[in-house]
Amino acid sequence: MSPKQLGRRVLTSNGLYPLMRARALRGDPVTVLMYHTLGADDEAFDAWTVVRQSDFLEQIDLLRQGYDIVSLDEAMTHLCGAEAQGRPKAVITFDDGHTGLHRYLLPVLDRLQLPVTICVATGHIASGRPYWFDRVMNALQVRRPLTLDLAGFGLPAFAIEAGSGEARWRALGALLEALKALAPEHREAAADAVVDQLAPHRRDDFEPLAPLAMEQLLELAQSPWVTLGAHTDCHSLLDQIPSDDAQETMVRSAQLLREWTGQAVHHFAYPNGNHNQELMARAQAAGFATALTTRKGLWRRDDSRFAVSRIPVGRYDDLPRFKFNLLAGEWRH
């Protein structure tokens, strides 16, 4: 156990935690959790974005001990109220729209009576082709250590270790961040180069990340516990493209979801969390009621509805870390 793990375990298991929690929750903020997808408990898929189903269920059970889990619409209404009412509120959100939501989330929603918001990037649903980052994460599940040669894209060589675990994921994060930093027109080609180089060595004992099929999306949309949000059509990093194009892809995503499901779409999540004042204005002009970021924090009454903070939850978060992260670092202030 690392010193950080030990520290979180101590802080979340003694009498100090209630004091820290009370301090973080002053002013009655809403705690918005950000997930991406769920996976099988026994699958060795090494990606932060894929949370084991059993871990998710444990997290929801722990969360309900201290929070009322509400829809995003209910949370917005709550924050518009003048006074705090009842227990603290929490919201569960998922970004992108992967098949794991149909296989591992949908079957438990009725039993748990769990409201969730799923922000769907429509382009990969329509095409059936995973976005570049999903193709890369699938490719990184390799049988033996390798070195990636991306010199043709102005990038250094990257050592890809075999195995799994948080340390390996942190190392792989450097590759993903380097790809994100490329110009949009070069990123797809670089991702394809990664896939091509790693393809002969990829393991076959896992379920690859893939977009929801249309029928799967429609089944999710029919659940009374699911609210759909937009996540752009192209999943571009919006601060890297012209503002008019950014607003167009926001609107396109919402339009397609309405056409496909017949549901109104009031909420939006920025891909990768990339946003600025101009994009916040564009999200408002597009008609959304909220826009969600990846910035870690709690959603307070005086925060902009177009820069909603969330708490990221990933595969390597044990319960002490999950519990500690619920405070979003705001117990210090």
Disulfide bonds with the S-S distance in Angstrom:
none
